[in-house]
Each structure stands twice: as C-alpha cells, then as structure tokens.
Amino acid sequence: FGLFASDQFRVEVQFTVAGGEPVIADGLTAITGIPSVSIIQDVQIVTNFLQSRAAVEKIQEKINLRARYSRDDADWFARFNPSKPIEKFVRYWQSMISVAIKLPGGIVDFRVRAFTPEDARAIAQAAIEVSEELVNDLNQRQNNDAMRNAEQDVERASKRLMEARVALEQARN
C-alpha cells in the first residue's frame, strides 16, 4: 500500500462562533469558563452544518470540491469517483474531514484532508466561508425577528395609547 498510496495533506482550523449579542457572564460561566448556551448552540449548528450535504453543495459552488477529490494523480483507493451521486460524495466528504468541539471554550476544531497542500488550504478556507455565511444568516434572521417583534410591540402600545386618549377625552366631555 505504501508504494502506490498518494500523499494526503491536512489543514487544521480552530475557530469559535460568537453571535451578535454581547456575552453576559453569569455565575456559572464566570466559575467554569463554559460559554453560554446560545454560543454552544451556534457552535453545534456549525459543526453539524460542516458535515452536511448543504455544506458540501455550497463548497462545491465555491471551489469545485468534486474535482479536487477526483484528481488523476491521487491513488485509485483514495480518490472519489465523480460519477457517483451526491449522497456518496457526502459520505466521502465526511471521511475526509473531522469536526469536534473543544470544551470548555466552545472552540470548533475542523480538519480537512486533500491530495495537495493548496487543495487542503482552499477547501478549509471555503468551509470557513460557508460557516461564516451560515452564522451571519442566522444572526440576520434573529435580528429581523427581534425588529419585527419590537415593531409589533410599538404598534400595540400606540394603539393602547390612542384608546387611552380617546377614553380620557370622553371622560372629560
């Protein structure tokens, strides 16, 4: 196997996910150093996403992931057959990456293997970009929901104020 196996290169990236809201240190966080539940949830969402078909499709759009894993210079056992369906490619992708959460800090440890150093770096960079897009989209949705709720609260308060003014005017008359 050592005579015909291709070299594989690994890139390791570590990052954390921080939402748009300020971090509030409660008593447990101050003592243990474990991040808040919302940060852990965001980290878990990102780690699950990196292993998903959606991530593979987004990375494919950015850098042609299939071509990088179907190189002719890679050995037959290690390379991916590009004629296989996306489901098989997702399973192959999952075998070429490793995603873990390091506690207590909630740091995502993402490792990716490829057949050239340039491919490994490009794939890791694309994975980080799609993860950032996911987090930004989630934060934007939360902000939009908060704005919509605030606008509804203002409308309700405005309506109650109007009703109170009418009632006060009627009482005066």
N, C-alpha and C positions, 0 to 999 in steps of 0.2 A: 504494500500500500504506500509505503514511503517513497517508492520510485516514481509513481505517477500521480500522486496527490498534489493538487495545486496549493500554493501558498494562500493563506487567508489572513486578512488584516482586520484588527478590531479597533474600533473607536469607542471610548467610554465618555459619556457626558453625564454630568450631575447638575441638577437644577432643582429649584423649588418653585412652587406656584403660590403667588400672592394675589389675592383679589383686590378690587378697587377700594374696599372699605379699610379703614385703619384697624390695625391689630389692637385688640383690647386684651390686656393681660389680666386674666382672672387669677384667683389664688392658686388653683391647681397648675395653671400654666407657669406662674412665677416659681413654684416649687419644683415641678418636674421638668420644665423646659419643653413639654409636649405642646405642639401648636394647637390652635383652636380647632373645633370640629369642622368649621367651614373650610379651613385650609386643608385638613385631612381629606375632606370630601372632594375638593378640587383636585388634589394630588391623585386620589383614587380614580377619578374620572379620566385624568390624563393618562395614567398607566393602563387603564382598560382600553382607552382610545388607541394608544400606540400599538396594541396587539390586534386591533380590529380591521375588518375589511374596509371600513371608511378611511382609516389612516392609509392603508395600502393604496387605495384609489387616489387619494389626494397626493400622496408622494409620487405615485405613477404619473399623475398630471404634471408635476413639477420637474421630475428628472428622468422619466422613463425607467422606472425601477426594474421592470422585467428584463430589459436589455442589459442592465448592469449585472444581473444574476444569471444571465443566459450567455455569457461571454464564451467564445470559442476556445479561448486559452485556458479556461477553467476545466478541471478534470470532469469526466463524464458523471462520476458519482456525486459530485458536489454541486454542479450547476443545475439550474432549473430548466426544464423543457418548456419553451414558450408556447407550445401548442396546447398545454394543459389549461383547464378552466381556472377562473379566479379563485374558486374555493381551494384548489390545490396550491395556488400561489400564496394564499393567505396562510395556509399551514406551513409552507416553505418559509415564508417571512417570519413566522413565529419561531421557527427553528434557528433562524439566523440572528435573532435579537434576544435580548434579555432585559427585562424591566423589573425593577424592585424598588421598594420604598424603604429608605433608611430612617429608622426612628431613633431618637425622639424628635429629630428636627423636621421630619416630613420631606426629606430630600429624595427626589426621583433619581435613580441610578439606571441610565439607559446605555446599553451596549449593543453595538451592531457589528456584524462581520461582513466582509466583502472580499473580492478577489484582488483588488488593487487598493493601495492607500488612498488614492484620490476618490475612488468609488465609496469607500467606507466613510470618508470625511463628508462627501456630498450627500450621502444617504442620511448620516447623522444630522447634518445641517438642515436638510429638508424635513426630517422628523421633528426637529425643534421648531421649525417654522410652522408646520401644521398644528403642532401642540399649542403654540402661541396664538394662532388664529382661533383655535377651539376655545381657549381660555378667554380671549378678547370677546368672542361671540357670546360666551356665557355671561361675562360681565356686562356686555351691552344689553343683553336680554333682561338681566336683573335691574339694570339702571332704567330701562324702558318701563318695566313693570312698576318700579318704585315711582317713577314720574306719573304714570297713568293712575296709580293709587292716590298719589298726592293731588293730582288734578281732580279726581272724583271727590276727595275729601274737601277740597276748596269749593267745588260746586255744591256739595251738600251743606257746607257751612254758609255759603252765600244764600242758598235757598232758605235755610233756617233764619238767617238774619233778615231776609226780606219778609218772611212770615212774622217775625217778631216786630218789625217796624210797622207792618200793616195792623197787627194786633194792638200795638201801642197807639197808633193813630186812631183806631176805632175806639179804644178806651178813652182817649182824650175827647173825642167827639161825643 
